[in-house]
């Protein structure tokens, strides 16, 4: 992410005036945040995504064109936990102080390997996937309503009504998840790239990660994982489309009746994706 700083410096040097925020455009860092923001926004707001849905945010670098557009945007919404988000936010504050910024991780106890700690910047090993917790997303909706209200105070009542309706849809999702996963044969599941820490904490599940700190396991570790998963009766391994699936597929092949199951944490249609994840886990936990 070191390239962000010189790129922004060049942009700043090339500007003969202070950038003026665009009237209608709001940027979000990742695709699921676009869906969440759209549930609250009115039709007059255009929401743009920085990271393409097929790209891993962990290796993403904004383009010059994106940064030019972003520093002129009305607002920027991020999870606040991904490295590129933090590097970008700091520079936007310097060159576009009028752009309103919403860090959705503020006030949340972020999780690291299943345990919580206070959020004071990125920490190695922290799971940034807060948008995969229905409870957290419900709160995100209300915080985004507050942001829209700051941008357009006359529409405050509309934004908060929409946030309330979105929260009701999430309540229905939550009931569906609890009903679908209750009484399952097991509570543990295997996943290639750690991304369901918050979901697992919400619903009393155990996430067994194949990767460690973003690195694929050694042959010795893979053998130990296969033995452990086999003893637990686990047959499926979830893998993320934006990251390497080699280790997950290798381990799945070694399990009796094993299979690799794709899961996309960055799918734009957040609500549909959460129902799809629940249906996959219902099968996986009962095999």
Backbone as CSV, one residue per row, in Angstrom:
resi,resn,N_x,N_y,N_z,CA_x,CA_y,CA_z,C_x,C_y,C_z
1,UNK,0.808,-1.215,0.000,0.000,0.000,0.000,0.852,1.280,0.000
2,UNK,2.182,1.169,-0.071,3.048,2.338,-0.025,2.847,3.236,-1.232
3,UNK,2.327,2.679,-2.364,2.152,3.485,-3.561,1.079,4.546,-3.386
4,UNK,0.171,4.375,-2.450,-0.918,5.336,-2.271,-0.377,6.716,-1.945
5,UNK,0.644,6.795,-1.115,1.148,8.082,-0.668,1.731,8.899,-1.820
6,UNK,2.651,8.351,-2.654,3.150,9.158,-3.763,2.081,9.499,-4.784
7,UNK,1.136,8.625,-5.032,0.058,8.919,-5.976,-0.744,10.129,-5.501
8,UNK,-1.099,10.126,-4.221,-1.882,11.233,-3.683,-1.071,12.521,-3.643
9,UNK,0.225,12.395,-3.402,1.081,13.580,-3.397,1.099,14.231,-4.774
10,UNK,1.163,13.412,-5.826,1.140,13.936,-7.185,-0.188,14.620,-7.484
11,UNK,-1.275,14.016,-7.021,-2.591,14.606,-7.232,-2.692,15.961,-6.550
12,UNK,-2.183,16.020,-5.324,-2.246,17.270,-4.572,-1.412,18.353,-5.239
13,UNK,-0.203,17.958,-5.724,0.670,18.928,-6.373,0.052,19.455,-7.656
14,UNK,-0.736,18.607,-8.329,-1.322,19.003,-9.594,-2.575,19.825,-9.465
15,UNK,-3.074,20.021,-8.263,-4.309,20.771,-8.056,-3.991,22.209,-7.696
16,UNK,-4.572,23.140,-8.406,-4.364,24.534,-8.089,-5.409,25.085,-7.145
17,UNK,-6.298,24.206,-6.692,-7.366,24.651,-5.802,-7.766,23.504,-4.901
18,UNK,-8.487,23.840,-3.866,-8.972,22.815,-2.957,-10.114,22.048,-3.619
19,UNK,-10.054,20.681,-3.657,-11.108,19.921,-4.303,-12.461,20.194,-3.655
20,UNK,-13.485,20.348,-4.476,-14.837,20.569,-3.972,-15.612,19.258,-4.027
21,UNK,-16.275,18.861,-2.946,-17.003,17.604,-2.933,-18.093,17.582,-4.003
22,UNK,-18.193,16.454,-4.689,-19.259,16.297,-5.673,-20.605,16.275,-4.961
23,UNK,-21.630,16.703,-5.669,-22.942,16.857,-5.037,-23.588,15.524,-4.707
24,UNK,-23.385,14.518,-5.578,-24.185,13.300,-5.452,-23.391,12.033,-5.131
25,UNK,-22.092,11.998,-5.376,-21.347,10.749,-5.310,-20.827,10.441,-3.912
26,UNK,-21.071,9.195,-3.482,-20.509,8.666,-2.242,-19.747,7.393,-2.598
27,UNK,-18.540,7.257,-2.076,-17.744,6.063,-2.313,-17.832,5.126,-1.112
28,UNK,-17.805,3.823,-1.402,-17.646,2.796,-0.373,-16.435,1.964,-0.760
29,UNK,-15.814,1.341,0.222,-14.583,0.607,-0.070,-14.846,-0.728,-0.761
30,UNK,-15.880,-1.468,-0.343,-16.134,-2.810,-0.872,-17.600,-2.968,-1.253
31,UNK,-17.871,-3.939,-2.117,-19.208,-4.100,-2.700,-20.331,-4.324,-1.679
32,UNK,-20.151,-5.140,-0.633,-21.264,-5.309,0.321,-21.702,-4.000,0.969
33,UNK,-20.775,-3.079,1.160,-21.145,-1.792,1.753,-22.017,-0.978,0.800
34,UNK,-21.866,-1.188,-0.501,-22.739,-0.511,-1.460,-24.182,-0.962,-1.254
35,UNK,-24.374,-2.277,-1.125,-25.724,-2.796,-0.913,-26.328,-2.211,0.367
36,UNK,-25.553,-2.217,1.435,-26.052,-1.721,2.720,-26.397,-0.240,2.614
37,UNK,-25.501,0.538,1.998,-25.745,1.974,1.864,-26.967,2.253,0.989
38,UNK,-27.166,1.442,-0.043,-28.303,1.653,-0.937,-29.646,1.415,-0.252
39,UNK,-29.644,0.600,0.787,-30.899,0.365,1.507,-31.372,1.614,2.239
40,UNK,-30.443,2.530,2.485,-30.769,3.728,3.256,-30.877,4.959,2.363
41,UNK,-30.091,5.001,1.282,-30.007,6.190,0.440,-31.289,6.414,-0.354
42,UNK,-31.440,7.647,-0.845,-32.530,7.934,-1.767,-32.002,7.829,-3.200
43,UNK,-32.864,8.009,-4.159,-32.503,7.802,-5.558,-31.526,8.846,-6.087
44,UNK,-31.343,9.926,-5.365,-30.458,10.973,-5.841,-28.998,10.770,-5.497
45,UNK,-28.671,9.681,-4.838,-27.290,9.429,-4.434,-26.684,8.326,-5.284
46,UNK,-25.538,8.610,-5.873,-24.802,7.597,-6.636,-23.704,7.010,-5.748
47,UNK,-23.682,5.693,-5.619,-22.721,5.032,-4.744,-21.737,4.241,-5.597
48,UNK,-20.470,4.526,-5.438,-19.406,3.878,-6.210,-18.552,3.004,-5.296
49,UNK,-18.068,1.882,-5.848,-17.252,0.917,-5.089,-15.803,1.014,-5.547
50,UNK,-14.888,1.016,-4.590,-13.466,1.059,-4.935,-12.940,-0.302,-5.387
51,UNK,-13.172,-1.345,-4.600,-12.571,-2.659,-4.873,-13.492,-3.495,-5.753
52,UNK,-13.028,-3.929,-6.917,-13.844,-4.828,-7.742,-14.198,-6.091,-6.964
53,UNK,-15.390,-6.622,-7.242,-15.902,-7.756,-6.469,-15.003,-8.986,-6.564
54,UNK,-14.267,-9.126,-7.678,-13.425,-10.309,-7.868,-12.005,-10.121,-7.336
55,UNK,-11.727,-8.966,-6.756,-10.381,-8.654,-6.276,-10.323,-8.735,-4.755
56,UNK,-9.228,-9.255,-4.237,-9.054,-9.316,-2.789,-8.712,-7.923,-2.248
57,UNK,-9.460,-7.414,-1.273,-9.133,-6.109,-0.685,-7.757,-6.077,-0.037
58,UNK,-7.259,-7.242,0.348,-5.982,-7.288,1.060,-4.800,-6.959,0.149
59,UNK,-4.986,-7.087,-1.170,-3.906,-6.771,-2.095,-4.274,-5.616,-3.023
60,UNK,-5.346,-4.920,-2.710,-5.873,-3.884,-3.606,-5.144,-2.558,-3.445
61,UNK,-4.951,-1.866,-4.557,-4.444,-0.500,-4.560,-5.340,0.345,-5.450
62,UNK,-5.860,1.467,-4.960,-6.732,2.315,-5.777,-5.997,2.837,-7.008
63,UNK,-6.743,3.027,-8.100,-6.173,3.628,-9.295,-6.138,5.145,-9.134
64,UNK,-5.339,5.784,-9.976,-5.265,7.242,-9.947,-6.633,7.846,-10.233
65,UNK,-7.359,7.253,-11.197,-8.683,7.769,-11.543,-9.652,7.662,-10.363
66,UNK,-9.582,6.554,-9.636,-10.452,6.390,-8.478,-10.144,7.419,-7.399
67,UNK,-8.866,7.653,-7.160,-8.490,8.599,-6.115,-8.922,10.019,-6.492
68,UNK,-8.780,10.362,-7.760,-9.228,11.687,-8.201,-10.719,11.863,-7.936
69,UNK,-11.484,10.818,-8.250,-12.933,10.888,-8.032,-13.266,10.880,-6.544
70,UNK,-12.519,10.088,-5.783,-12.829,9.939,-4.368,-12.592,11.216,-3.580
71,UNK,-11.492,11.925,-3.890,-11.201,13.139,-3.119,-12.190,14.257,-3.426
72,UNK,-12.973,14.106,-4.493,-14.001,15.091,-4.810,-15.390,14.616,-4.404
73,UNK,-15.479,13.425,-3.816,-16.776,12.849,-3.466,-17.369,13.517,-2.233
74,UNK,-18.653,13.319,-2.073,-19.353,13.910,-0.923,-18.988,13.181,0.367
75,UNK,-18.794,11.847,0.276,-18.484,11.066,1.478,-17.786,9.776,1.085
76,UNK,-17.161,9.154,2.065,-16.449,7.886,1.874,-16.762,6.989,3.063
77,UNK,-17.239,5.770,2.778,-17.626,4.815,3.821,-16.712,3.600,3.723
78,UNK,-16.163,3.165,4.853,-15.276,2.010,4.857,-15.479,1.178,6.116
79,UNK,-14.932,-0.036,6.095,-14.950,-0.849,7.312,-13.938,-0.325,8.319
80,UNK,-12.909,0.366,7.814,-11.879,0.912,8.684,-10.846,-0.084,9.155
81,UNK,-10.940,-1.340,8.693,-10.067,-2.386,9.214,-9.118,-2.980,8.180
82,UNK,-9.335,-2.679,6.909,-8.488,-3.223,5.849,-7.338,-2.254,5.615
83,UNK,-6.141,-2.787,5.367,-4.944,-1.945,5.279,-5.102,-0.793,4.291
84,UNK,-5.608,-1.062,3.088,-5.694,0.010,2.098,-6.678,1.087,2.549
85,UNK,-7.723,0.712,3.286,-8.687,1.691,3.787,-8.002,2.678,4.723
86,UNK,-7.162,2.152,5.591,-6.510,3.006,6.584,-5.509,3.948,5.938
87,UNK,-4.721,3.420,4.980,-3.751,4.268,4.297,-4.453,5.360,3.497
88,UNK,-5.551,4.991,2.836,-6.279,5.940,2.012,-6.978,6.997,2.858
89,UNK,-7.578,6.576,3.974,-8.316,7.511,4.825,-7.413,8.623,5.347
90,UNK,-6.210,8.258,5.755,-5.292,9.256,6.281,-4.952,10.326,5.260
91,UNK,-4.765,9.926,4.016,-4.411,10.895,2.981,-5.610,11.729,2.552
92,UNK,-6.803,11.114,2.543,-8.000,11.887,2.179,-8.226,13.011,3.179
93,UNK,-7.970,12.732,4.440,-8.142,13.775,5.465,-7.228,14.967,5.180
94,UNK,-6.053,14.690,4.583,-5.107,15.761,4.308,-5.522,16.587,3.097
95,UNK,-5.944,15.939,2.010,-6.151,16.659,0.760,-7.613,16.945,0.449
96,UNK,-8.537,16.317,1.176,-9.966,16.579,0.948,-10.688,16.631,2.287
97,UNK,-10.369,17.603,3.123,-10.938,17.650,4.479,-12.451,17.821,4.508
98,UNK,-13.056,18.269,3.396,-14.504,18.449,3.371,-15.255,17.154,3.049
99,UNK,-14.535,16.121,2.629,-15.174,14.832,2.345,-15.509,14.151,3.665
100,UNK,-16.782,13.902,3.893,-17.181,13.238,5.142,-16.761,11.779,5.074
101,UNK,-16.221,11.270,6.198,-15.736,9.896,6.241,-16.443,9.138,7.355
102,UNK,-16.867,7.915,7.027,-17.528,7.067,8.009,-16.762,5.761,8.134
103,UNK,-16.142,5.547,9.292,-15.429,4.314,9.619,-16.397,3.436,10.406
104,UNK,-16.883,2.376,9.760,-17.925,1.550,10.372,-17.417,0.662,11.495
105,UNK,-16.106,0.606,11.705,-15.577,-0.215,12.799,-15.515,0.545,14.122
106,UNK,-15.727,1.853,14.076,-15.641,2.640,15.308,-16.699,2.174,16.307
107,UNK,-16.259,1.919,17.536,-17.169,1.474,18.583,-17.418,-0.012,18.609
108,UNK,-16.797,-0.758,17.689,-16.990,-2.216,17.625,-15.792,-2.920,18.251
109,UNK,-16.059,-3.955,19.043,-14.974,-4.798,19.561,-14.587,-5.761,18.449
110,UNK,-13.489,-5.458,17.760,-13.072,-6.306,16.647,-12.452,-7.593,17.177
111,UNK,-12.517,-8.625,16.360,-12.118,-9.957,16.807,-10.818,-10.410,16.174
112,UNK,-10.056,-11.099,16.964,-8.810,-11.693,16.502,-8.763,-13.127,17.010
113,UNK,-8.802,-14.074,16.087,-8.776,-15.492,16.455,-9.855,-15.837,17.471
114,UNK,-11.029,-15.224,17.295,-12.166,-15.571,18.147,-12.251,-14.808,19.437
115,UNK,-11.287,-13.919,19.736,-11.351,-13.153,20.983,-11.417,-11.676,20.653
116,UNK,-12.053,-10.899,21.523,-12.253,-9.480,21.228,-11.163,-8.632,21.868
117,UNK,-10.925,-7.484,21.223,-10.051,-6.471,21.828,-10.479,-5.127,21.286
118,UNK,-10.061,-4.061,21.961,-10.459,-2.733,21.526,-9.828,-2.407,20.189
119,UNK,-10.564,-1.632,19.365,-10.063,-1.234,18.064,-9.289,0.065,18.184
120,UNK,-7.995,-0.004,17.921,-7.178,1.208,17.887,-6.238,1.113,16.697
121,UNK,-6.832,0.999,15.510,-6.041,0.834,14.299,-5.902,-0.625,13.944
122,UNK,-5.342,-0.865,12.757,-5.187,-2.245,12.291,-4.194,-3.004,13.162
123,UNK,-4.518,-4.226,13.492,-3.593,-5.085,14.222,-3.438,-6.386,13.476
124,UNK,-2.246,-6.899,13.478,-1.961,-8.129,12.764,-2.853,-9.252,13.278
125,UNK,-3.511,-9.947,12.362,-4.361,-11.062,12.755,-5.811,-10.689,12.963
126,UNK,-6.144,-9.389,12.941,-7.522,-8.964,13.117,-8.361,-9.381,11.911
127,UNK,-9.547,-9.913,12.163,-10.464,-10.247,11.083,-11.274,-8.990,10.745
128,UNK,-11.148,-8.457,9.526,-11.864,-7.224,9.188,-13.301,-7.439,8.722
129,UNK,-13.764,-8.689,8.645,-15.041,-8.989,7.987,-16.256,-8.708,8.883
130,UNK,-16.322,-7.485,9.392,-17.424,-7.136,10.294,-18.774,-7.140,9.573
131,UNK,-18.765,-6.984,8.259,-20.025,-6.938,7.504,-20.681,-8.316,7.378
132,UNK,-20.034,-9.369,7.877,-20.637,-10.698,7.836,-21.348,-11.039,9.142
133,UNK,-21.497,-10.062,10.016,-22.303,-10.203,11.224,-23.610,-9.454,11.022
134,UNK,-24.755,-10.151,10.977,-26.032,-9.445,10.829,-26.254,-8.377,11.891
135,UNK,-25.876,-8.658,13.126,-26.079,-7.683,14.198,-25.289,-6.406,13.943
136,UNK,-24.051,-6.552,13.487,-23.222,-5.382,13.210,-23.777,-4.617,12.010
137,UNK,-24.237,-5.329,10.989,-24.772,-4.672,9.798,-26.039,-3.886,10.125
138,UNK,-26.856,-4.403,11.027,-28.044,-3.660,11.444,-27.637,-2.305,12.023
139,UNK,-26.598,-2.306,12.837,-26.090,-1.046,13.391,-25.494,-0.170,12.297
140,UNK,-24.821,-0.794,11.305,-24.263,-0.029,10.188,-25.358,0.776,9.485
141,UNK,-26.515,0.151,9.293,-27.607,0.838,8.621,-27.993,2.130,9.322
142,UNK,-28.063,2.092,10.640,-28.431,3.295,11.397,-27.324,4.345,11.342
143,UNK,-26.070,3.898,11.340,-24.966,4.855,11.257,-24.906,5.507,9.880
144,UNK,-25.220,4.742,8.847,-25.254,5.306,7.501,-26.419,6.290,7.371
145,UNK,-27.537,5.987,8.036,-28.659,6.930,8.053,-28.231,8.258,8.676
146,UNK,-27.408,8.192,9.717,-26.900,9.422,10.329,-26.015,10.197,9.352
147,UNK,-25.210,9.458,8.573,-24.356,10.113,7.574,-25.210,10.788,6.507
148,UNK,-26.185,10.064,5.955,-27.061,10.667,4.942,-27.761,11.905,5.507
149,UNK,-28.170,11.835,6.782,-28.833,12.970,7.419,-27.908,14.182,7.477
150,UNK,-26.627,13.939,7.761,-25.660,15.038,7.787,-25.499,15.662,6.403
151,UNK,-25.622,14.834,5.354,-25.493,15.349,3.999,-26.756,16.068,3.538
152,UNK,-27.914,15.525,3.918,-29.202,16.095,3.491,-30.174,16.100,4.680
153,UNK,-30.044,17.071,5.556,-30.862,17.107,6.789,-32.367,17.078,6.530
154,UNK,-32.814,17.640,5.416,-34.251,17.696,5.149,-34.862,16.309,4.946
155,UNK,-34.029,15.314,4.637,-34.533,13.953,4.386,-34.261,13.013,5.555
156,UNK,-33.975,13.554,6.730,-33.603,12.729,7.887,-34.647,11.671,8.205
157,UNK,-35.907,12.061,8.208,-36.966,11.106,8.560,-36.996,9.940,7.586
158,UNK,-36.799,10.219,6.302,-36.771,9.162,5.289,-35.643,8.185,5.553
159,UNK,-34.453,8.699,5.801,-33.291,7.833,6.010,-33.479,6.936,7.223
160,UNK,-34.002,7.474,8.280,-34.153,6.671,9.490,-35.290,5.655,9.349
161,UNK,-36.320,5.982,8.586,-37.353,4.980,8.300,-36.774,3.827,7.493
162,UNK,-35.937,4.170,6.522,-35.339,3.119,5.693,-34.374,2.263,6.513
163,UNK,-33.651,2.879,7.431,-32.759,2.115,8.301,-33.555,1.166,9.184
164,UNK,-34.702,1.628,9.679,-35.554,0.769,10.509,-36.100,-0.413,9.705
165,UNK,-36.511,-0.160,8.470,-37.031,-1.244,7.626,-35.929,-2.253,7.304
166,UNK,-34.724,-1.742,7.053,-33.594,-2.638,6.789,-33.300,-3.490,8.012
167,UNK,-33.353,-2.893,9.192,-33.134,-3.638,10.435,-34.177,-4.747,10.599
168,UNK,-35.395,-4.486,10.194,-36.437,-5.521,10.273,-36.126,-6.698,9.354
169,UNK,-35.610,-6.405,8.175,-35.211,-7.480,7.249,-34.055,-8.289,7.826
170,UNK,-33.160,-7.614,8.523,-32.041,-8.321,9.154,-32.544,-9.168,10.317
171,UNK,-33.520,-8.683,11.045,-34.117,-9.499,12.115,-34.703,-10.788,11.542
172,UNK,-35.352,-10.696,10.391,-35.890,-11.898,9.742,-34.765,-12.843,9.341
173,UNK,-33.680,-12.276,8.816,-32.509,-13.091,8.479,-31.963,-13.788,9.713
174,UNK,-31.830,-13.041,10.799,-31.293,-13.607,12.036,-32.141,-14.785,12.520
175,UNK,-33.445,-14.631,12.462,-34.323,-15.736,12.872,-34.149,-16.944,11.957
176,UNK,-33.987,-16.682,10.676,-33.781,-17.777,9.717,-32.477,-18.520,10.011
177,UNK,-31.421,-17.763,10.292,-30.124,-18.382,10.588,-30.228,-19.259,11.839
178,UNK,-30.808,-18.710,12.890,-30.895,-19.462,14.147,-31.762,-20.706,13.982
179,UNK,-32.849,-20.576,13.246,-33.729,-21.726,13.018,-33.025,-22.779,12.157
180,UNK,-32.274,-22.342,11.146,-31.624,-23.261,10.227,-30.468,-24.015,10.877
181,UNK,-29.737,-23.340,11.770,-28.536,-23.936,12.337,-28.751,-24.576,13.709
182,UNK,-29.905,-24.375,14.289,-30.147,-24.974,15.601,-30.270,-26.491,15.467
183,UNK,-29.723,-27.199,16.435,-29.808,-28.655,16.436,-28.930,-29.348,15.419
184,UNK,-27.954,-28.627,14.831,-27.055,-29.256,13.863,-26.197,-30.322,14.534
185,UNK,-25.709,-31.274,13.748,-24.898,-32.377,14.276,-23.593,-31.871,14.896
186,UNK,-23.073,-30.802,14.345,-21.822,-30.238,14.875,-21.894,-28.723,14.772
187,UNK,-20.977,-28.058,15.442,-20.936,-26.598,15.377,-19.673,-26.087,14.689
188,UNK,-18.716,-26.967,14.439,-17.466,-26.551,13.804,-17.539,-26.693,12.286
189,UNK,-16.888,-25.780,11.583,-16.775,-25.869,10.132,-15.367,-25.440,9.720
190,UNK,-14.930,-25.884,8.543,-13.592,-25.559,8.042,-13.704,-24.518,6.937
191,UNK,-12.729,-23.602,6.916,-12.724,-22.539,5.909,-11.288,-22.211,5.534
192,UNK,-11.054,-21.970,4.248,-9.691,-21.712,3.805,-9.132,-20.416,4.360
193,UNK,-9.824,-19.309,4.125,-9.371,-17.988,4.550,-10.292,-17.486,5.660
194,UNK,-9.738,-17.158,6.784,-10.547,-16.745,7.931,-11.373,-15.509,7.582
195,UNK,-12.690,-15.677,7.529,-13.549,-14.537,7.216,-14.877,-14.576,7.966
196,UNK,-15.151,-15.647,8.692,-16.447,-15.771,9.357,-16.332,-15.713,10.882
197,UNK,-15.334,-15.011,11.376,-15.133,-14.900,12.815,-16.345,-14.273,13.503
198,UNK,-16.870,-13.195,12.943,-18.000,-12.489,13.563,-19.287,-13.299,13.436
199,UNK,-19.492,-13.897,12.288,-20.662,-14.751,12.091,-20.628,-15.912,13.074
200,UNK,-19.470,-16.556,13.188,-19.331,-17.683,14.102,-19.589,-17.263,15.541
201,UNK,-19.090,-16.098,15.931,-19.306,-15.605,17.300,-20.780,-15.318,17.543
202,UNK,-21.471,-14.787,16.543,-22.897,-14.473,16.684,-23.740,-15.721,16.925
203,UNK,-23.341,-16.836,16.286,-24.223,-18.012,16.268,-23.616,-19.261,16.919
204,UNK,-22.600,-19.046,17.745,-22.056,-20.144,18.526,-21.377,-21.219,17.707
205,UNK,-20.715,-20.838,16.628,-20.038,-21.791,15.760,-18.526,-21.730,15.965
206,UNK,-17.843,-22.779,15.531,-16.394,-22.825,15.609,-15.795,-22.809,14.212
207,UNK,-14.953,-21.829,13.936,-14.327,-21.666,12.622,-12.935,-22.277,12.641
208,UNK,-12.710,-23.285,11.817,-11.394,-23.927,11.724,-10.723,-23.422,10.452
209,UNK,-9.700,-22.585,10.607,-9.061,-21.945,9.460,-7.954,-22.821,8.883
210,UNK,-7.919,-22.889,7.552,-6.843,-23.612,6.872,-5.598,-22.738,6.807
211,UNK,-5.794,-21.464,6.435,-4.669,-20.540,6.400,-4.326,-20.060,7.805
212,UNK,-3.100,-19.603,7.962,-2.677,-18.975,9.214,-2.017,-17.653,8.865
213,UNK,-2.586,-16.541,9.352,-2.074,-15.204,9.045,-1.953,-14.975,7.540
214,UNK,-2.925,-15.507,6.784,-2.945,-15.304,5.345,-2.001,-16.194,4.563
215,UNK,-1.340,-17.120,5.235,-0.383,-18.002,4.559,-0.923,-19.424,4.507
216,UNK,-0.674,-20.094,3.379,-1.120,-21.472,3.261,-0.314,-22.365,4.205
217,UNK,-0.924,-23.428,4.723,-0.257,-24.275,5.699,0.842,-25.129,5.069
218,UNK,1.776,-25.546,5.904,2.818,-26.463,5.439,2.218,-27.841,5.228
219,UNK,2.969,-28.708,4.608,2.505,-30.081,4.378,2.213,-30.769,5.715
220,UNK,3.066,-30.546,6.688,2.874,-31.156,8.007,1.588,-30.641,8.662
221,UNK,1.352,-29.328,8.558,0.142,-28.752,9.139,-1.098,-29.253,8.416
222,UNK,-1.019,-29.387,7.100,-2.153,-29.887,6.327,-2.511,-31.309,6.743
223,UNK,-1.492,-32.123,6.977,-1.744,-33.502,7.415,-2.451,-33.503,8.766
224,UNK,-2.005,-32.624,9.663,-2.624,-32.528,10.981,-4.070,-32.036,10.864
225,UNK,-4.310,-31.085,9.963,-5.661,-30.579,9.754,-6.587,-31.656,9.199
226,UNK,-6.087,-32.408,8.236,-6.891,-33.492,7.653,-7.281,-34.496,8.731
227,UNK,-6.329,-34.881,9.554,-6.615,-35.850,10.625,-7.653,-35.296,11.600
228,UNK,-7.513,-34.013,11.951,-8.438,-33.403,12.901,-9.841,-33.294,12.314
229,UNK,-9.937,-32.852,11.077,-11.239,-32.713,10.432,-11.915,-34.068,10.248
230,UNK,-11.115,-35.055,9.934,-11.676,-36.399,9.748,-12.232,-36.949,11.054
231,UNK,-11.508,-36.718,12.136,-11.993,-37.176,13.438,-13.298,-36.469,13.817
232,UNK,-13.432,-35.214,13.383,-14.631,-34.442,13.710,-15.789,-34.739,12.767
233,UNK,-15.530,-35.509,11.728,-16.578,-35.832,10.764,-16.858,-34.730,9.761
234,UNK,-15.975,-33.742,9.674,-16.167,-32.629,8.743,-15.764,-33.058,7.338
235,UNK,-16.647,-32.800,6.377,-16.399,-33.249,5.003,-16.192,-32.093,4.020
236,UNK,-16.648,-30.922,4.352,-16.590,-29.786,3.424,-15.638,-28.713,3.937
237,UNK,-15.001,-28.033,2.984,-14.122,-26.904,3.304,-14.584,-25.706,2.477
238,UNK,-14.965,-24.627,3.155,-15.336,-23.398,2.460,-14.084,-22.711,1.916
239,UNK,-14.190,-22.125,0.732,-13.071,-21.333,0.219,-13.608,-20.048,-0.385
240,UNK,-12.765,-19.023,-0.377,-13.135,-17.697,-0.859,-12.627,-17.507,-2.272
241,UNK,-13.475,-17.020,-3.160,-13.121,-16.911,-4.571,-11.992,-15.922,-4.832
242,UNK,-11.791,-14.926,-3.963,-10.775,-13.907,-4.197,-9.378,-14.343,-3.739
243,UNK,-9.266,-15.480,-3.067,-7.975,-15.946,-2.577,-7.672,-17.320,-3.144
244,UNK,-6.437,-17.759,-2.992,-6.047,-19.073,-3.492,-6.840,-20.166,-2.788
245,UNK,-7.352,-21.098,-3.582,-8.133,-22.186,-2.996,-7.365,-23.501,-2.985
246,UNK,-6.052,-23.424,-3.267,-5.260,-24.645,-3.417,-5.268,-25.492,-2.147
247,UNK,-4.996,-24.875,-0.999,-4.921,-25.639,0.246,-6.285,-26.203,0.620
248,UNK,-7.344,-25.383,0.467,-8.691,-25.844,0.809,-9.097,-27.029,-0.059
249,UNK,-8.808,-26.961,-1.347,-9.167,-28.053,-2.243,-8.337,-29.305,-1.963
250,UNK,-7.072,-29.109,-1.635,-6.211,-30.258,-1.325,-6.718,-30.994,-0.090
251,UNK,-7.046,-30.230,0.942,-7.546,-30.844,2.170,-8.892,-31.519,1.924
252,UNK,-9.765,-30.875,1.152,-11.077,-31.462,0.859,-10.925,-32.800,0.147
253,UNK,-9.952,-32.894,-0.755,-9.728,-34.157,-1.480,-9.267,-35.273,-0.555
254,UNK,-8.606,-34.908,0.529,-8.082,-35.912,1.456,-9.130,-36.401,2.452
255,UNK,-10.256,-35.687,2.537,-11.308,-36.091,3.473,-12.243,-37.100,2.812
256,UNK,-12.672,-38.112,3.530,-13.633,-39.074,2.978,-14.916,-38.366,2.554
257,UNK,-15.247,-38.445,1.275,-16.425,-37.750,0.771,-16.281,-36.248,0.796
258,UNK,-15.042,-35.770,0.866,-14.801,-34.333,1.025,-15.111,-33.528,-0.220
259,UNK,-15.401,-32.255,-0.011,-15.676,-31.356,-1.125,-15.337,-29.930,-0.715
260,UNK,-14.987,-29.118,-1.705,-14.719,-27.700,-1.482,-15.958,-26.900,-1.880
261,UNK,-16.367,-25.976,-1.026,-17.591,-25.196,-1.241,-17.222,-23.718,-1.321
262,UNK,-17.577,-23.079,-2.433,-17.225,-21.668,-2.602,-18.117,-20.757,-1.759
263,UNK,-17.489,-19.777,-1.143,-18.203,-18.739,-0.393,-17.591,-17.394,-0.765
264,UNK,-18.422,-16.428,-1.103,-17.933,-15.123,-1.529,-18.312,-14.050,-0.515
265,UNK,-17.407,-13.672,0.381,-17.730,-12.650,1.384,-17.904,-11.257,0.792
266,UNK,-17.511,-11.086,-0.477,-17.580,-9.767,-1.105,-18.725,-9.640,-2.102
267,UNK,-19.640,-10.602,-2.120,-20.794,-10.495,-3.014,-21.566,-9.221,-2.707
268,UNK,-21.972,-8.514,-3.746,-22.618,-7.215,-3.527,-23.980,-7.344,-2.859
269,UNK,-24.780,-8.324,-3.269,-26.111,-8.476,-2.667,-25.954,-9.143,-1.308
270,UNK,-25.726,-8.318,-0.311,-25.377,-8.829,1.023,-26.456,-9.742,1.590
271,UNK,-27.711,-9.339,1.532,-28.776,-10.111,2.162,-28.929,-11.480,1.500
272,UNK,-28.967,-11.500,0.184,-29.069,-12.767,-0.542,-27.882,-13.666,-0.222
273,UNK,-26.697,-13.063,-0.137,-25.487,-13.834,0.142,-25.519,-14.466,1.532
274,UNK,-26.080,-13.761,2.507,-26.151,-14.303,3.859,-27.134,-15.475,3.934
275,UNK,-28.226,-15.395,3.203,-29.139,-16.544,3.143,-28.452,-17.727,2.467
276,UNK,-27.691,-17.451,1.410,-26.979,-18.519,0.708,-25.939,-19.177,1.626
277,UNK,-25.203,-18.362,2.385,-24.230,-18.893,3.337,-24.912,-19.772,4.373
278,UNK,-26.044,-19.326,4.884,-26.774,-20.096,5.895,-27.194,-21.449,5.357
279,UNK,-27.696,-21.476,4.129,-28.122,-22.743,3.535,-26.932,-23.684,3.349
280,UNK,-25.777,-23.141,2.952,-24.577,-23.970,2.804,-24.143,-24.541,4.146
281,UNK,-24.141,-23.692,5.173,-23.713,-24.163,6.493,-24.691,-25.174,7.082
282,UNK,-25.956,-25.012,6.795,-26.931,-25.993,7.303,-26.591,-27.381,6.777
283,UNK,-26.214,-27.473,5.508,-25.833,-28.767,4.934,-24.501,-29.238,5.514
284,UNK,-23.521,-28.327,5.550,-22.177,-28.688,6.001,-22.184,-29.190,7.446
285,UNK,-22.916,-28.534,8.309,-22.916,-28.890,9.730,-23.722,-30.153,10.029
286,UNK,-24.479,-30.619,9.047,-25.297,-31.823,9.277,-24.847,-33.023,8.460
287,UNK,-23.746,-32.909,7.746,-23.242,-34.034,6.944,-22.720,-35.150,7.846
